[in-house]
Amino acid sequence: MVFRIHTQNAIQRLMKLLSIPGGSGHELAVSEHLREALKGAGIPDSAFTIDNANKLSPAGGETGNLIVRLKGTKKGPRRMLMAHMDTVPIAVGCQPVIDGEWIRPQSSTTALGGDNRGGCAVVLTAVLEAIEQGLSYPPLTLLFTVQEEIGLRGAKSVNVSKLGNPELCFNWDGRVPATLILGAVGASNLTIRIDGIASHAGVHPELGVNALCAASLAVTDLQQNGWHGLVVKGKRRGTSNIGVVRGGDATNVVMPEVVLHAECRSHDSAFREKIVSEFRKAFVRGVKGIKSADGKSAKLTFEEEVRYEAFRIDAEAECVKAAKTIAESLGLPCETRISDGGLDANWLFQHGLPTVTLGCGQHQIHTVSERLNIAEYLSACQMGLGLATAAL
Ligand SMILES: [Zn+2]
């Protein structure tokens, strides 16, 4: 099987997508561009849906996920091709330029946004090439998600009933075209608030309860018992980090409140919850550990938000076998990996849709050194065309 694509068209399509500003929550222009490009190939208005994922997101946002359903020109299980539309803020305003084998940002102050306009361009190219070349394809769903970079909000709240029950799902968001990501870590965010007791720091410090001191007992406890940073207990592994601390506003007041923001991750969901529970216990002890002269103690408020659950797709799953078959037919060396960052695929898995994630040439993402490798991107487009059209 050979999946040929028009390389200049594929590169131009990518350059255009890279030049559209669209941070998380500001994906409307990207979404409209994709819709126009697909309509230009004859896809009818009735094929397009925008769900209300933005309304379900705490971040709000201009638009929801863009879902496109194509009937297909041959029978077969429905396949879904997806990518997220948003970029990290540092990529907003990028002017892409071609530089030999690479696409890079013109200015040294922006990232490129190849994460993830590269993925959007692969999905778009796959479908436009299938249509232009008159290749037959089974029913297809295209899913362009919003707000991936701020905690997979679009994928979390996608309207699954609009996806048409796809049986094989492919997500483009990564580097090497034939490196298949079959699983990813899960993560929880913690918001920990300690309300201490204010008092005059010079006149009656003993009547106050310093919120930071209570927090410090807890943090020391976690660090000394191996629950902070890299957490390894027997064969179980995870990570945790207290990344933000805010509290107090005057030296002459016993610090009345402190708020800490932390995260916990593990590929093992039960172990991640174990780390969270050790955090909770440590803070309960920390708060009990300090009392004012009249016997009062601070109050703890401990909140966990599961950002996404860990997942692992079976190496024998249909979508994995399909990606391997197409990679082999293109002569691309195929390997499988597990990711230590979250992916839209985490939530798709939770929604009952095992999704393999593939690369599209992204390098040094989220930095001003971000570049996109043109050869890898074009191979990803061929993979996309193969996965959209081939008999599997
Ligand atoms: Zn991404």
Residues whose N, C-alpha, C, O or C-beta is under 5 A from the ligand:
A	BS01	ZN	D115 N116 D173
